[in-house]
Amino acid sequence: MGHKSIDELVRAEEGLVSRSIFVDDEIFQQELQQVFSRAWLFVGHESLVPKPDDYFVSRMGTESVILTRDRQGQIQVMLNSCAHRGMKLCRYDHGNNRTFTCPYHGWSFSTDGKLVEKPGELVGVPGHATHYKGELDKKQWGLKTVAQVVNYKGAIWATWDADAPPFLDYLGNMRLYLDAALDNRDGSSGGSEVIGGVQKWRVKCNWKFAPENFIGDLYHDISHRSVDIVGIGPGGGKGRRDPSATRSAICFPELGHGLLGRLPFYEEGPYAPQYARYPEVEAYFRQVHEQRERTLGSAMRVQTSVGTIFPNMSFHGRQPRTLAVFHPISATEMEMWRMYLVDKDAPEAVKEAARHYFLRYSGPGGMTESDDMENWTGATEASMGAVSRELYFNYQMGVGHAQPVPEIPGCAVNGEYTEENARIYYRRWAQFMNGLSWDQLMAGSVRVEERAA
């Protein structure tokens, strides 16, 4: 990378971002320290661990972590590494364990509040009385746990940083657009579940390409022309999804989050058919539309097509309806996970129709996702050379044209086609990489008053 500073690599106000931040190993190592060790990260969904002692192995940056529900029903997140010699405790993707026992030397750890004072405490040591002469202080050798964990409408978030602001302050008013994905289709709060497990696959690209893609890049629609011609949408006919209202590129400049979606509106408007190729499913969506009208009345509401929460979580709010996370593996490889959401109380026929559509659209075999991966891997590969890595990517579309959204403090809009959302994403990345304090990072943000979860 030469020896350029972060501010030379990311010149967000000019719409210039160095290619080297997508391929450089030194920068990647710095990201693990400055971004992934501090930011709030998406870890999973509560429906992955429905019963006490259920666990799901997730990731935070390059760290393997255990997401588990303890015997008291609380969600816990711990490093998946024995405190003794570091061996992974959980080697299956998911399961149910009353204690987490290391296969190397047999140390065991518990999250049961009746047995331990803090989650992940060391409870079992073979030979504690004989080999250790009873002198090992078990309370000092529990598992490393996250500093903060939050269950927000079923979505689990965690941070290693005890000084990080509360999750809702970190999320800001982007909360409104995340709600549009997590809330029940009838307008009631929460109520989603993951259907069909988690799809995981590796992509030979830098992890930042994906959240940038989903933060508000409608310009790349040309990539999906062939999918639109084939017509994979749930309504039959051409296109990838059922028609919806015009989308705008909306962002939260002080927080680094952004999306494509609708500006605030106050009534549902006429019902637009969804899933028309399945009459029973279409009838359900008509019914929940009417219920949503009654539930929300004239209250302000929004709609999300697709968005990104800094640094590495993206979500689709409608068609498809998914949560995605992009785990860094190296400077030029990521592991991509997708979870697909349905309303917990939806009829089986609705869930099944959604599942089939989601698989056509997203995931390693999804026709739309395949286009994106081709772009990301090609751009990564073409930026690895000594000459190419010295060049800048161009993010100059719409510079200087963002307007505030009066109804949503801290929010800006920049029309339908723009690169403003990418610019504010990389500006936020640069702030983290420059090691700014949380006071500095949150200085311009708007405190969220309403804390309903």
Sequence and secondary structure as in RCSB ss.txt:
>XXXX:A:sequence
MGHKSIDELVRAEEGLVSRSIFVDDEIFQQELQQVFSRAWLFVGHESLVPKPDDYFVSRMGTESVILTRDRQGQI
QVMLNSCAHRGMKLCRYDHGNNRTFTCPYHGWSFSTDGKLVEKPGELVGVPGHATHYKGELDKKQWGLKTVAQVV
NYKGAIWATWDADAPPFLDYLGNMRLYLDAALDNRDGSSGGSEVIGGVQKWRVKCNWKFAPENFIGDLYHDISHR
SVDIVGIGPGGGKGRRDPSATRSAICFPELGHGLLGRLPFYEEGPYAPQYARYPEVEAYFRQVHEQRERTLGSAM
RVQTSVGTIFPNMSFHGRQPRTLAVFHPISATEMEMWRMYLVDKDAPEAVKEAARHYFLRYSGPGGMTESDDMEN
WTGATEASMGAVSRELYFNYQMGVGHAQPVPEIPGCAVNGEYTEENARIYYRRWAQFMNGLSWDQLMAGSVRVEE
RAA
>XXXX:A:secstr
 TT  HHHHEEGGGTEEEGGGGT HHHHHHHIIIIITTS EEEEEGGGS STTEEEEEEETTEEEEEEE TTS E
EEEESS TTT   S  SSEEE SEEE TTT  EEE  TTT SSTTEEEE TTTTTTSTT   GGGS   B SEEE
EETTEEEEES TTS  HHHHHGGGHHHHHHHHS TTS S  EEEEEEEEEEEESS TTHHHHHHTT GGGGGGGH
HHHHH  STTSSSSSS   S  EEEEETTTTEEEEEEEEESS  S    STTSHHHHHHHHHHHHHHHHHHTT  
EEEEEEEEETTTEEEEESSSEEEEEEEEEETTEEEEEEEEEEETTS HHHHHHHHHHHHHHSSTT HHHHHHHHH
HHHHHHTT STTGGGSEEE  TTTT  EE TTSTT EE  SS SHHHHHHHHHHHHHHTT  HHHHTTT      
   
